[in-house]
Amino acid sequence: MPVVKTKQAIDELDPGSVLEVLATDPGSMSDLEGWANSTSSVELLDQIEAETDGETVYRHYIRRTAE
């Protein structure tokens, strides 16, 4: 589901804008990386795995590069 929601959110952004995606699914790391690599209008800037309130949270930063 993170990929579907990410695409919907990215479509609403202006080129150059950065979207922060938060997920609890460890599969989001590879899913969003694969999606970004196969999508010409986005760039995956960073992915961070962090512990928050005893729960692992995956943060993804994606830039919209074109219309």
C-alpha positions in Angstrom: 0.0 0.0 0.0 2.8 2.5 0.6 3.6 2.6 -3.2 0.0 3.4 -4.1 -0.4 6.1 -1.5 3.1 7.5 -2.4 2.2 7.8 -6.1 -1.0 9.6 -5.3 0.8 12.0 -3.0 3.6 12.6 -5.5 1.1 13.4 -8.3 -0.1 16.3 -6.2 3.3 17.9 -5.7 5.2 20.4 -7.8 8.5 19.4 -9.4 11.3 19.8 -6.9 9.1 19.1 -3.9 10.1 16.4 -1.5 7.7 13.9 0.1 8.4 12.1 3.4 6.8 8.7 3.5 6.5 6.9 6.9 5.8 3.2 7.0 6.0 0.3 9.5 6.3 -2.4 6.9 10.0 -3.4 6.3 9.1 -4.4 2.8 8.5 -0.7 2.1 12.3 -0.2 1.8 12.6 -2.4 -1.3 9.1 -1.6 -2.7 9.6 2.2 -2.7 13.2 1.8 -4.0 12.0 -0.4 -6.9 9.1 2.0 -7.7 11.4 5.0 -7.6 14.0 3.3 -9.9 11.3 2.5 -12.4 9.6 5.9 -12.4 11.1 8.6 -14.4 9.6 11.6 -12.6 10.9 10.8 -9.1 14.2 10.4 -7.3 14.6 8.5 -4.1 16.8 10.7 -1.9 17.1 8.6 1.3 15.7 5.8 3.3 16.1 5.6 7.1 15.1 2.9 9.5 14.5 4.2 13.0 13.1 3.2 16.4 10.2 5.3 17.6 8.3 4.5 20.8 9.5 0.9 20.6 8.3 0.5 17.0 10.5 0.4 13.9 9.5 3.2 11.5 10.8 3.4 7.9 11.3 7.0 6.5 11.6 7.5 2.8 12.3 10.8 1.1 11.3 11.1 -2.5 11.6 14.1 -4.8 9.3 14.8 -7.7 11.6 15.7 -10.5 9.2 16.4 -13.4 5.5 16.7 -14.4 
